[in-house]
């Protein structure tokens, strides 16, 4: 949908108990807050694009970041105000001391900049290494706060994904952390039990949690921190931009012979263990008989390319340009994605929108993105034999073309930006109206006059 078509969404009013509140008729003022701009990864990218969508729909939003690879301009503002260098050092030092995000250093500049006065609602995304959960707790005493859980760190002692550790789901919380010293905990002191307890305190306040997948909502509830199940609002991409391109033409331009399967391997860092490239390579080894051509997109080392000996491949490095991403998604028959820990990866949505089926492991929220046998195929995590057999059979049966067409249709129906925006605006309006109703009901006295 063209961005201009989003503007009428501002006219959609929603009621509480059948009454349309004035707060739902006016333009919303939203502070979207994340660790970084889109240079900071998928969560920060969602925050950046959501800010753009809110503004294009006629409302008012700024994106506050602790750092910005593209600089602070337009609607992008520095979360730390004029104290960016100092506050980044303070956050880094407290993390090394074993208390990541414990002190809300960023709260003072936020209050100095008048954020409480200037915005109706605060929407937080990724906090790790940059924002204290106590900042959310304070702001929630005054205005509605929304927190999108893009990974598991909001309900663990600090790890992004537990990777099989169940300590976060214990009644006493984390502790004895197997990821001590790894990013983003980055310390040898195990204070994960304390940090998880602080996050539990935040959830007792007026904070509304969102997750992009049902899987993440289930994980959050299993932590016993949340009293109310998080709302599920899927991530989105621009499905008008990411679209199927002519495979035959692209393959001719890239020197890829037609008539053979083309597999895409993609990650920001190909050798990141969490992206499961080891499993992808083992799967490819079992598919030599169908003579696949490999497109490798992302940073990789010489050791990785040595493992591709005997295969034809095109290595394109790390790609950030959307036009190029669309080309490399579109040239492939399948996106081979064997991640071992993920919530709702944007790369999967981009591939589907580009008309490329997704094959890999049924990890995290990925089964909610891929329809089995329709838009791709997912094997149980680690089962490379089943995955390789399914890919070989799909190639021999000519299923890839059918999967491709259905992938595109599914992406447009489920992950279009207009859908995500509409669901967020509904939530924002409801929370702002409910907060205004509470304010009117509060008695006037010395404490709140």
Secondary structure, 3 states (H helix, E strand, C coil): CCHHHHHHHHHCCCCECCECCHHHCCCCEEEEEEEECHHHCHHHHHHHHHHHHHHHCCCEEEEEEEECCCCCCCCEEECCCCCHHHHHHHHHHHHHCCCCCCCCHHHHHHHHCCHHHHCCEEEECCCCCCCCHHHHHHHCCCCEEEEEECCHHHHCCCCCCCCCCCHHHCCCCCCCCCCCCCCCCCCCCCCHHHHHHHHHHHHCCCEEEEECCHHHHHHHHHCCCCCCCCEECCCCECCCCCCCCCHHHHHHHHCCCCCCCEEEEEEEECCCHHHCHHHHHHHHHCCHHHCCEEEEEEECCHHHHHCCCCCEEEEEECCCCHHHHHHHHHHCCEEEECCCCCCCCHHHHHHHHCCCEEEEECCCCHHHCCCECCCEEEECCCCHHHHHHHHHHHHHHCCHHHHHHHHHHHHHHHHEHHHHHHHHHHHHHHHHHHHHHHHHHCCCCCCCC
